[in-house]
Amino acid sequence: MRWLPILTTVRHYRRETATADAVAAAVVALMLIPQSLAYALLAGMPPEAGLIANIAPLVAYALLGTSSALAVGPAAVTSLMTGAAAGALHASGSPGYAWAVWWLALLAGLFSLLLGVLRLGALAQWLSHPVLHGFVAASAILIAASQLRHLLGVEAAGTVLPDLLPALVRALPDAHAPTLAFGLATLAALWLARRHAAALLRRAGWPAARAALAAKVAPVLVLAAATAASAWGDAAAHGVRVVGTVPAALPSWTWAPAEAWRWEMVQPLLLPALLLALVGFVESVSVGQSLAARRRERLDPDAELRALGAANVAAACSGGFPVTGGFARSVVNYEAGARTPLAGLWTAAALALAAWQLTPLLAPLPQAALAATIVVAVLGLVDAPAFARVWRYSRSDFTAMVLTLLLTLTAGVETGLAGGVLTSVALLLWRHSRPHIAVVGRVPGTEHFRNVRRHRVQTWPQVLSLRIDESLTFANARFLEDWIAAAVAAQPAVRHVVLQCSAVNDIDASALESLLTIEERLAAAGVTLHLSEVKGPVMDRLQRSELPQRLAGRIHLTHHQAVQALTDCPAQDVSGGAERTGE
Amino acid sequence: MRWLPILTTVRHYRRETATADAVAAAVVALMLIPQSLAYALLAGMPPEAGLIANIAPLVAYALLGTSSALAVGPAAVTSLMTGAAAGALHASGSPGYAWAVWWLALLAGLFSLLLGVLRLGALAQWLSHPVLHGFVAASAILIAASQLRHLLGVEAAGTVLPDLLPALVRALPDAHAPTLAFGLATLAALWLARRHAAALLRRAGWPAARAALAAKVAPVLVLAAATAASAWGDAAAHGVRVVGTVPAALPSWTWAPAEAWRWEMVQPLLLPALLLALVGFVESVSVGQSLAARRRERLDPDAELRALGAANVAAACSGGFPVTGGFARSVVNYEAGARTPLAGLWTAAALALAAWQLTPLLAPLPQAALAATIVVAVLGLVDAPAFARVWRYSRSDFTAMVLTLLLTLTAGVETGLAGGVLTSVALLLWRHSRPHIAVVGRVPGTEHFRNVRRHRVQTWPQVLSLRIDESLTFANARFLEDWIAAAVAAQPAVRHVVLQCSAVNDIDASALESLLTIEERLAAAGVTLHLSEVKGPVMDRLQRSELPQRLAGRIHLTHHQAVQALTDCPAQDVSGGAERTGE
């Protein structure tokens, strides 16, 4: 059951559930057709590959997935990453390119499977939210920029802005008017549909839910119109680049030939594939989790990893390219009423039908129209307010965010993502290495101790009360040594130092040695070191060390007891709240 | 004053202080002569370089240093690192070797100066105690092993055990008896001196302090005896390798010639030099701090970095090799009564005299005797109990410790040190990424909440009280999401989740988004999220976010108030203390 959740579903599959699934499937399929063609363009693959890329993965996910609503298939960011990684090695359209994409899908799938089996889903959390925001925004910008050449009907190569923009500017003069016309018209139509379709339908008396759903399907109508117009006016003859004859295709067994099994062919794809697996997993699992929560269901992240892994292996072996659980499609699937993972099977069937019978109709579809679909889709991914939000909330997170954005735009997706992760880890370590230490005093008439800088509290000249707001590790142990050395050197009257450990969740071996060193040095200066409010698990470990014996002072249960035991003279009042540097 | 502490000292220099300093200087000089010759051997430099390496650095440190007792000069570990780094590029004794050593000293000095000026002394704390223990132990073993060939009087090259040991075993048959005799005799004599000299002198009626001090000087007598014996028996004629004619040398301006200023010559020395700077700084500052504390003085780590930097630059430019504040010499300096950094100037003068007048006497000194000095010195560095201590206290620290030890022994000093640092950082991040979360209940009749697994407490079916024992960051945010999702899915009766944040010292942007996601998902399932006991600085930042508005529940001052506000039905008793997985 744990490894093949589908069995549970099938045993309880009833007719009404089946109907609900089938309806949802039809709606999703209609929405997926244009999207899939567009993402194929983005990944540098032939259009039919976009349709095919959905089918086998949907089946694989239906068998292994745990989310009842998640719909897998090509997605904007993963398609961009695919195009960037493969394009860095081979020219799009060349056999080398096709096999690079095949390897990417296969490796991404194997990485996901491996991580899932090893239950390492947690790895994905190293992609922090700010880094992801920055990365997705940058990707959207890169994607939109890369589509401009199709909208303008010009040649302009480049995977990063520094290459892309100059190329576009140089190409601007030979922009092709009819192509541009198709592009802008589609862009406008899609934009209007996205903005107003739902409202119009509601005004036409449709129930809100169904209106919203119908609006999601609008793009397919827009593209149908564009295709009709192009066929009627014979746009191709006027030099408008069209999709052209798409062979009716069905998923077929695909396996790289011997010459594609060389290490120098695979090696450069390893990092891109790993990042594809992680990014795909993060997007997929965050969609799945939020949909599952609405039904108070629970998603097993590691099962999801295995399912996505299988989906990508399936994509590779059936002639597709890397896939993941897309946001838009999953939400539509959910809102259209999908009840079980089997809905995916129905969607797969519908798309197979499309790939088999519909492709001839696609010939006159202008590529500019597809480009417009992509632009509208990805610009929805940029979460501009998030930047303002993070700036207000935390400068260091903002740094990581902007750095990722700029790196991705200028140095490419892998560098951007890797650089972002390293930056956020470095910032995490940096913050951890300079913990907040507060001198605390007693709130008059209570047993509570608070920061002397924030509150009006009582202190005693011979007792230095410190609260350390961080776990003590090798990374901040010497910081603590220096801090205490300075504080004691500054107050010759001090005879006792009491460390309030209520916020110390861990003390590692280095910090333990540092505490002993501090104890030693204080003793040499005639000062005793005490601890208070040490947490249970920390205390358990300290008991296994020589600290309790070595400590001249005691480990007090509460800070209040410690201070009571050490003070004999009256307290002095400290007026606080001047600076606000911590509680 | 801050940049040239010496001025302060000179203004208050009195005769009695001067006498104290001079006496200490004489004692230290006597101890340093054999050590310096030995460490020169270890660094692959001519013996006189060992003496010279003390002089200019001592002067430089006296001018800039802040420790009244620290004595700088060649040290065991830094000499080993020097020999390893230079030996990896050139054959010892070749001009290339000499210039590699020159670059190491210069670069290590410049790195220290740079770090000191940028006030980045804190960088050194990334060398955790376990990593340092493992590294020093491994270095000591490597040093001792490398000296065996001198004790046996054979040729056996190699900087790591896998090379060194087989070479020694192969060379064993041609061990040179007379050399071995000298080596073992010296070894025994030094060992006895170290163990019993002080006791004997005390029994002879010396005051304990002076006896201990005299014992420290014993090695110079042992070596004098060895030299005399070798001269009397004309050991050299019997094939015993001796120091030979050492040119009377004084520090002289040394600057690398043009051909040594090539990037490919410098580049491979950058990492070794940086590690030399850091290791030297850590050894030096930890000695300095503990000596300073005894007089309730305070060491400025960044001033120390600048002083050590200057000392190493001085070492390079005067024909020496990398130096640091050694442990033994500093303690002797302190116990011999050095009062001010000027004591270093006196030591320098004494050593200059030795290097100028004494060297002819050193010719007959057998290298085996020097090797014995090194072996005895370094075996004192291995802190075996530390391994047992760390094993008892923390398995993850022990892992880093042993890994560093093995890496250093088998792959060399740089790899060992770098690998150790990376391991300890990885383990730190790993622990941080899986925080301890405790379900808490109320201790009957109190306002205190404790872990249900450790204490007999009261809980309420509709309220889930959780205490998170870690700062919330991107590295553990998704862990929290999953944890709460699982907990709520497991308890359908739950209507409220209250997070006690008393141990949460930071909430970064990712964790903030996660809290909002959790809030959303819980709301979708009809559960409200509450926070309690949020710390001042954390609260200040939360106020700048939309969380307070978005939160359906409230942020309660104390956990008790939160629970009181949310419960209407009677509590159920929970018998706890079964498992001990956290307070």
Interface residues (C-beta under 8 A of the other chain):
Chain A: A122 A124 Q125 W126 L127 S128 H129 P130 V131 S286 Q289 S290 A293 R294 R296 E297 R298 L299 P301 R389 V390 R392 Y393 S394 S396 D397 F398 M401 S424 V425 L428 L429 R431 H432 S433 R434 P435 H436 N451 R454 D469 E470 S471 T473 F474 A475 N476 A477 R478 F479 E481 D482 A485 A486 V488 A489 S502 A503 N505 D506 D508 A509 S510 L512 E513 S514 T517 E520 R521 L522 A524 A525 G526 K535 G536 P537 V538 M539 D540 R541 R544 S545 E546 R580 T581 G582 E583
Chain B: A122 A124 Q125 W126 L127 S128 H129 P130 V131 S286 Q289 S290 A293 R294 R296 E297 R298 L299 P301 R389 V390 R392 Y393 S394 S396 D397 F398 S424 V425 L428 L429 R431 H432 S433 R434 P435 H436 N451 R454 D469 E470 S471 T473 F474 A475 N476 A477 R478 F479 E481 D482 A485 A486 V488 A489 S502 A503 N505 D506 D508 A509 S510 L512 E513 S514 T517 E520 R521 L522 A524 A525 G526 K535 G536 P537 V538 M539 D540 R541 R544 S545 E546 R580 T581 G582 E583
